[in-house]
Amino acid sequence: MEQLAQLGAGIAIGFGAVGAGLGIGFATKGLMDAVSRQPEVAGKAFGFFLLGAALSEACALYAFVIAFLLLNK
């Protein structure tokens, strides 16, 4: 059972990291598209970028917590 918990922890961290990477990548792409089309909205767009990046990182942190809980079972 311990090996299955370790496998589950590895899968949780893997998907969490991939999801966070994709989320931040899409957020950065959106920011670059917005700023390249309308440079005057750079400040406002950056605030939305930070919000998107923070929500994406929250998913990675949830995956880390799940993996940590699985390893301590």
N, CA, C and O atoms as a Tinker XYZ file with bonds, in Angstrom:
   292  protein
     1  N      0.822000   -1.190000    0.000000    73     2
     2  CA     0.000000    0.000000    0.000000    64     1     3
     3  C      0.873000    1.263000    0.000000    63     2     4     5
     4  O      0.499000    2.291000   -0.564000    81     3
     5  N      2.034000    1.164000    0.640000    73     3     6
     6  CA     2.946000    2.319000    0.696000    64     5     7
     7  C      3.428000    2.706000   -0.695000    63     6     8     9
     8  O      3.564000    3.890000   -1.002000    81     7
     9  N      3.687000    1.703000   -1.542000    73     7    10
    10  CA     4.152000    1.998000   -2.893000    64     9    11
    11  C      3.071000    2.694000   -3.707000    63    10    12    13
    12  O      3.376000    3.577000   -4.510000    81    11
    13  N      1.827000    2.314000   -3.516000    73    11    14
    14  CA     0.734000    2.965000   -4.236000    64    13    15
    15  C      0.557000    4.411000   -3.779000    63    14    16    17
    16  O      0.230000    5.278000   -4.589000    81    15
    17  N      0.767000    4.677000   -2.499000    73    15    18
    18  CA     0.682000    6.051000   -2.003000    64    17    19
    19  C      1.801000    6.898000   -2.592000    63    18    20    21
    20  O      1.587000    8.063000   -2.928000    81    19
    21  N      3.000000    6.317000   -2.720000    73    19    22
    22  CA     4.107000    7.048000   -3.324000    64    21    23
    23  C      3.856000    7.298000   -4.809000    63    22    24    25
    24  O      4.179000    8.370000   -5.319000    81    23
    25  N      3.286000    6.323000   -5.498000    73    23    26
    26  CA     2.941000    6.510000   -6.906000    64    25    27
    27  C      1.892000    7.606000   -7.062000    63    26    28    29
    28  O      2.001000    8.459000   -7.942000    81    27
    29  N      0.884000    7.576000   -6.209000    73    27    30
    30  CA    -0.146000    8.614000   -6.256000    64    29    31
    31  C      0.417000    9.995000   -5.970000    63    30    32    33
    32  O      0.003000   10.976000   -6.587000    81    31
    33  N      1.356000   10.077000   -5.041000    73    31    34
    34  CA     1.985000   11.365000   -4.728000    64    33    35
    35  C      2.774000   11.875000   -5.924000    63    34    36    37
    36  O      2.725000   13.064000   -6.241000    81    35
    37  N      3.495000   10.992000   -6.583000    73    35    38
    38  CA     4.254000   11.394000   -7.765000    64    37    39
    39  C      3.353000   11.854000   -8.896000    63    38    40    41
    40  O      3.651000   12.838000   -9.573000    81    39
    41  N      2.257000   11.146000   -9.102000    73    39    42
    42  CA     1.312000   11.537000  -10.152000    64    41    43
    43  C      0.664000   12.874000   -9.820000    63    42    44    45
    44  O      0.489000   13.714000  -10.703000    81    43
    45  N      0.308000   13.079000   -8.555000    73    43    46
    46  CA    -0.313000   14.347000   -8.152000    64    45    47
    47  C      0.633000   15.518000   -8.379000    63    46    48    49
    48  O      0.217000   16.554000   -8.898000    81    47
    49  N      1.895000   15.370000   -8.000000    73    47    50
    50  CA     2.864000   16.442000   -8.206000    64    49    51
    51  C      3.111000   16.662000   -9.691000    63    50    52    53
    52  O      3.236000   17.802000  -10.139000    81    51
    53  N      3.182000   15.579000  -10.457000    73    51    54
    54  CA     3.413000   15.707000  -11.894000    64    53    55
    55  C      2.308000   16.470000  -12.589000    63    54    56    57
    56  O      2.574000   17.410000  -13.339000    81    55
    57  N      1.069000   16.076000  -12.346000    73    55    58
    58  CA    -0.051000   16.781000  -12.975000    64    57    59
    59  C     -0.174000   18.204000  -12.453000    63    58    60    61
    60  O     -0.521000   19.113000  -13.207000    81    59
    61  N      0.105000   18.402000  -11.188000    73    59    62
    62  CA     0.048000   19.754000  -10.631000    64    61    63
    63  C      1.075000   20.672000  -11.265000    63    62    64    65
    64  O      0.777000   21.827000  -11.565000    81    63
    65  N      2.284000   20.166000  -11.471000    73    63    66
    66  CA     3.338000   20.981000  -12.089000    64    65    67
    67  C      3.037000   21.267000  -13.556000    63    66    68    69
    68  O      3.239000   22.385000  -14.028000    81    67
    69  N      2.557000   20.259000  -14.273000    73    67    70
    70  CA     2.213000   20.468000  -15.683000    64    69    71
    71  C      1.057000   21.463000  -15.807000    63    70    72    73
    72  O      1.084000   22.348000  -16.662000    81    71
    73  N      0.057000   21.315000  -14.963000    73    71    74
    74  CA    -1.077000   22.233000  -15.009000    64    73    75
    75  C     -0.680000   23.659000  -14.690000    63    74    76    77
    76  O     -1.133000   24.593000  -15.352000    81    75
    77  N      0.159000   23.837000  -13.685000    73    75    78
    78  CA     0.617000   25.183000  -13.334000    64    77    79
    79  C      1.468000   25.774000  -14.456000    63    78    80    81
    80  O      1.341000   26.957000  -14.771000    81    79
    81  N      2.319000   24.976000  -15.049000    73    79    82
    82  CA     3.145000   25.463000  -16.155000    64    81    83
    83  C      2.314000   25.886000  -17.345000    63    82    84    85
    84  O      2.569000   26.930000  -17.945000    81    83
    85  N      1.317000   25.081000  -17.691000    73    83    86
    86  CA     0.432000   25.452000  -18.799000    64    85    87
    87  C     -0.380000   26.699000  -18.465000    63    86    88    89
    88  O     -0.554000   27.576000  -19.311000    81    87
    89  N     -0.872000   26.776000  -17.247000    73    87    90
    90  CA    -1.671000   27.939000  -16.851000    64    89    91
    91  C     -0.878000   29.227000  -16.900000    63    90    92    93
    92  O     -1.371000   30.240000  -17.396000    81    91
    93  N      0.339000   29.203000  -16.396000    73    91    94
    94  CA     1.163000   30.408000  -16.421000    64    93    95
    95  C      1.581000   30.730000  -17.854000    63    94    96    97
    96  O      1.686000   31.899000  -18.225000    81    95
    97  N      1.817000   29.700000  -18.655000    73    95    98
    98  CA     2.148000   29.936000  -20.059000    64    97    99
    99  C      1.012000   30.605000  -20.815000    63    98   100   101
   100  O      1.237000   31.542000  -21.580000    81    99
   101  N     -0.207000   30.124000  -20.602000    73    99   102
   102  CA    -1.358000   30.748000  -21.258000    64   101   103
   103  C     -1.591000   32.164000  -20.752000    63   102   104   105
   104  O     -1.953000   33.051000  -21.525000    81   103
   105  N     -1.386000   32.376000  -19.459000    73   103   106
   106  CA    -1.546000   33.721000  -18.901000    64   105   107
   107  C     -0.512000   34.682000  -19.481000    63   106   108   109
   108  O     -0.830000   35.831000  -19.790000    81   107
   109  N      0.721000   34.214000  -19.628000    73   107   110
   110  CA     1.771000   35.049000  -20.204000    64   109   111
   111  C      1.488000   35.348000  -21.670000    63   110   112   113
   112  O      1.702000   36.468000  -22.132000    81   111
   113  N      1.007000   34.347000  -22.399000    73   111   114
   114  CA     0.658000   34.562000  -23.805000    64   113   115
   115  C     -0.442000   35.608000  -23.926000    63   114   116   117
   116  O     -0.382000   36.488000  -24.785000    81   115
   117  N     -1.445000   35.507000  -23.060000    73   115   118
   118  CA    -2.522000   36.490000  -23.085000    64   117   119
   119  C     -2.026000   37.892000  -22.769000    63   118   120   121
   120  O     -2.458000   38.861000  -23.392000    81   119
   121  N     -1.121000   38.001000  -21.807000    73   119   122
   122  CA    -0.557000   39.305000  -21.467000    64   121   123
   123  C      0.223000   39.881000  -22.636000    63   122   124   125
   124  O      0.072000   41.057000  -22.965000    81   123
   125  N      1.052000   39.066000  -23.261000    73   123   126
   126  CA     1.848000   39.552000  -24.388000    64   125   127
   127  C      0.972000   39.951000  -25.562000    63   126   128   129
   128  O      1.253000   40.943000  -26.235000    81   127
   129  N     -0.101000   39.182000  -25.821000    73   127   130
   130  CA    -1.028000   39.549000  -26.896000    64   129   131
   131  C     -1.715000   40.873000  -26.604000    63   130   132   133
   132  O     -1.839000   41.722000  -27.486000    81   131
   133  N     -2.163000   41.050000  -25.359000    73   131   134
   134  CA    -2.865000   42.279000  -24.999000    64   133   135
   135  C     -1.950000   43.490000  -25.081000    63   134   136   137
   136  O     -2.352000   44.537000  -25.588000    81   135
   137  N     -0.729000   43.360000  -24.588000    73   135   138
   138  CA     0.194000   44.491000  -24.582000    64   137   139
   139  C      0.675000   44.802000  -25.996000    63   138   140   141
   140  O      0.892000   45.967000  -26.329000    81   139
   141  N      0.843000   43.782000  -26.828000    73   139   142
   142  CA     1.296000   44.057000  -28.193000    64   141   143
   143  C      0.218000   44.734000  -29.018000    63   142   144   145
   144  O      0.530000   45.503000  -29.928000    81   143
   145  N     -1.055000   44.461000  -28.716000    73   143   146
   146  CA    -2.143000   45.107000  -29.456000    64   145   147
   147  C     -2.438000   46.506000  -28.921000    63   146   148   149
   148  O     -2.680000   47.432000  -29.696000    81   147
   149  N     -2.419000   46.655000  -27.616000    73   147   150
   150  CA    -2.720000   47.951000  -26.994000    64   149   151
   151  C     -1.721000   48.190000  -25.860000    63   150   152   153
   152  O     -1.964000   47.781000  -24.724000    81   151
   153  N     -0.619000   48.840000  -26.157000    73   151   154
   154  CA     0.407000   49.056000  -25.120000    64   153   155
   155  C     -0.075000   49.889000  -23.933000    63   154   156   157
   156  O      0.499000   49.801000  -22.848000    81   155
   157  N     -1.108000   50.684000  -24.119000    73   155   158
   158  CA    -1.572000   51.542000  -23.025000    64   157   159
   159  C     -2.292000   50.768000  -21.916000    63   158   160   161
   160  O     -2.511000   51.324000  -20.839000    81   159
   161  N     -2.662000   49.520000  -22.141000    73   159   162
   162  CA    -3.343000   48.737000  -21.105000    64   161   163
   163  C     -2.373000   47.819000  -20.360000    63   162   164   165
   164  O     -2.805000   46.896000  -19.670000    81   163
   165  N     -1.084000   48.059000  -20.491000    73   163   166
   166  CA    -0.080000   47.163000  -19.904000    64   165   167
   167  C     -0.241000   47.044000  -18.390000    63   166   168   169
   168  O     -0.150000   45.943000  -17.847000    81   167
   169  N     -0.475000   48.148000  -17.710000    73   167   170
   170  CA    -0.602000   48.105000  -16.250000    64   169   171
   171  C     -1.808000   47.312000  -15.794000    63   170   172   173
   172  O     -1.709000   46.491000  -14.882000    81   171
   173  N     -2.951000   47.552000  -16.426000    73   171   174
   174  CA    -4.161000   46.839000  -16.053000    64   173   175
   175  C     -4.065000   45.355000  -16.427000    63   174   176   177
   176  O     -4.505000   44.490000  -15.668000    81   175
   177  N     -3.494000   45.068000  -17.588000    73   175   178
   178  CA    -3.355000   43.681000  -18.028000    64   177   179
   179  C     -2.404000   42.920000  -17.113000    63   178   180   181
   180  O     -2.599000   41.730000  -16.867000    81   179
   181  N     -1.371000   43.604000  -16.605000    73   179   182
   182  CA    -0.429000   42.927000  -15.716000    64   181   183
   183  C     -1.104000   42.502000  -14.418000    63   182   184   185
   184  O     -0.771000   41.456000  -13.861000    81   183
   185  N     -2.036000   43.291000  -13.937000    73   183   186
   186  CA    -2.781000   42.909000  -12.738000    64   185   187
   187  C     -3.585000   41.640000  -12.959000    63   186   188   189
   188  O     -3.625000   40.764000  -12.095000    81   187
   189  N     -4.234000   41.539000  -14.132000    73   187   190
   190  CA    -4.977000   40.325000  -14.453000    64   189   191
   191  C     -4.041000   39.133000  -14.651000    63   190   192   193
   192  O     -4.380000   37.999000  -14.312000    81   191
   193  N     -2.864000   39.407000  -15.201000    73   191   194
   194  CA    -1.865000   38.338000  -15.352000    64   193   195
   195  C     -1.462000   37.785000  -13.986000    63   194   196   197
   196  O     -1.383000   36.570000  -13.805000    81   195
   197  N     -1.211000   38.663000  -13.040000    73   195   198
   198  CA    -0.830000   38.199000  -11.704000    64   197   199
   199  C     -1.933000   37.378000  -11.062000    63   198   200   201
   200  O     -1.660000   36.392000  -10.377000    81   199
   201  N     -3.171000   37.778000  -11.279000    73   199   202
   202  CA    -4.301000   37.013000  -10.747000    64   201   203
   203  C     -4.343000   35.624000  -11.370000    63   202   204   205
   204  O     -4.513000   34.632000  -10.661000    81   203
   205  N     -4.191000   35.544000  -12.680000    73   203   206
   206  CA    -4.195000   34.244000  -13.355000    64   205   207
   207  C     -3.029000   33.374000  -12.933000    63   206   208   209
   208  O     -3.191000   32.168000  -12.743000    81   207
   209  N     -1.855000   33.971000  -12.783000    73   207   210
   210  CA    -0.681000   33.204000  -12.366000    64   209   211
   211  C     -0.845000   32.698000  -10.931000    63   210   212   213
   212  O     -0.449000   31.575000  -10.617000    81   211
   213  N     -1.423000   33.517000  -10.071000    73   211   214
   214  CA    -1.626000   33.099000   -8.683000    64   213   215
   215  C     -2.639000   31.959000   -8.597000    63   214   216   217
   216  O     -2.448000   31.027000   -7.816000    81   215
   217  N     -3.701000   32.019000   -9.378000    73   215   218
   218  CA    -4.685000   30.932000   -9.366000    64   217   219
   219  C     -4.083000   29.651000   -9.920000    63   218   220   221
   220  O     -4.383000   28.559000   -9.438000    81   219
   221  N     -3.240000   29.783000  -10.925000    73   219   222
   222  CA    -2.577000   28.608000  -11.484000    64   221   223
   223  C     -1.614000   27.989000  -10.476000    63   222   224   225
   224  O     -1.559000   26.766000  -10.343000    81   223
   225  N     -0.861000   28.814000   -9.772000    73   223   226
   226  CA     0.064000   28.306000   -8.760000    64   225   227
   227  C     -0.685000   27.692000   -7.581000    63   226   228   229
   228  O     -0.170000   26.785000   -6.927000    81   227
   229  N     -1.887000   28.173000   -7.306000    73   227   230
   230  CA    -2.676000   27.589000   -6.218000    64   229   231
   231  C     -2.990000   26.126000   -6.524000    63   230   232   233
   232  O     -2.996000   25.294000   -5.617000    81   231
   233  N     -3.247000   25.810000   -7.776000    73   231   234
   234  CA    -3.506000   24.416000   -8.144000    64   233   235
   235  C     -2.273000   23.558000   -7.906000    63   234   236   237
   236  O     -2.389000   22.418000   -7.457000    81   235
   237  N     -1.098000   24.090000   -8.201000    73   235   238
   238  CA     0.133000   23.345000   -7.954000    64   237   239
   239  C      0.344000   23.144000   -6.455000    63   238   240   241
   240  O      0.810000   22.086000   -6.032000    81   239
   241  N      0.009000   24.140000   -5.660000    73   239   242
   242  CA     0.151000   23.997000   -4.209000    64   241   243
   243  C     -0.832000   22.971000   -3.655000    63   242   244   245
   244  O     -0.495000   22.230000   -2.731000    81   243
   245  N     -2.045000   22.918000   -4.210000    73   243   246
   246  CA    -2.997000   21.898000   -3.785000    64   245   247
   247  C     -2.469000   20.508000   -4.114000    63   246   248   249
   248  O     -2.620000   19.586000   -3.313000    81   247
   249  N     -1.854000   20.347000   -5.277000    73   247   250
   250  CA    -1.264000   19.060000   -5.645000    64   249   251
   251  C     -0.140000   18.690000   -4.679000    63   250   252   253
   252  O      0.005000   17.525000   -4.306000    81   251
   253  N      0.654000   19.683000   -4.277000    73   251   254
   254  CA     1.729000   19.428000   -3.318000    64   253   255
   255  C      1.166000   18.974000   -1.976000    63   254   256   257
   256  O      1.701000   18.055000   -1.355000    81   255
   257  N      0.101000   19.606000   -1.532000    73   255   258
   258  CA    -0.511000   19.226000   -0.251000    64   257   259
   259  C     -1.074000   17.804000   -0.338000    63   258   260   261
   260  O     -0.923000   17.022000    0.601000    81   259
   261  N     -1.711000   17.470000   -1.441000    73   259   262
   262  CA    -2.254000   16.122000   -1.611000    64   261   263
   263  C     -1.119000   15.096000   -1.601000    63   262   264   265
   264  O     -1.227000   14.047000   -0.967000    81   263
   265  N     -0.028000   15.409000   -2.310000    73   263   266
   266  CA     1.105000   14.487000   -2.325000    64   265   267
   267  C      1.712000   14.339000   -0.931000    63   266   268   269
   268  O      2.085000   13.238000   -0.526000    81   267
   269  N      1.810000   15.436000   -0.207000    73   267   270
   270  CA     2.349000   15.380000    1.149000    64   269   271
   271  C      1.467000   14.542000    2.058000    63   270   272   273
   272  O      1.965000   13.773000    2.881000    81   271
   273  N      0.158000   14.691000    1.908000    73   271   274
   274  CA    -0.763000   13.887000    2.726000    64   273   275
   275  C     -0.676000   12.404000    2.365000    63   274   276   277
   276  O     -0.764000   11.544000    3.242000    81   275
   277  N     -0.501000   12.104000    1.074000    73   275   278
   278  CA    -0.380000   10.714000    0.671000    64   277   279
   279  C      0.898000   10.076000    1.214000    63   278   280   281
   280  O      0.904000    8.899000    1.574000    81   279
   281  N      1.965000   10.844000    1.271000    73   279   282
   282  CA     3.230000   10.282000    1.751000    64   281   283
   283  C      3.241000   10.085000    3.271000    63   282   284   285
   284  O      4.031000    9.295000    3.788000    81   283
   285  N      2.379000   10.789000    3.973000    73   283   286
   286  CA     2.332000   10.657000    5.428000    64   285   287
   287  C      1.253000    9.700000    5.906000    63   286   288   289
   288  O      0.975000    9.642000    7.103000    81   287
   289  N      0.652000    8.965000    5.021000    73   287   290
   290  CA    -0.377000    7.999000    5.426000    64   289   291
   291  C      0.260000    6.739000    5.947000    63   290   292
   292  O     -0.444000    5.807000    6.336000    81   291
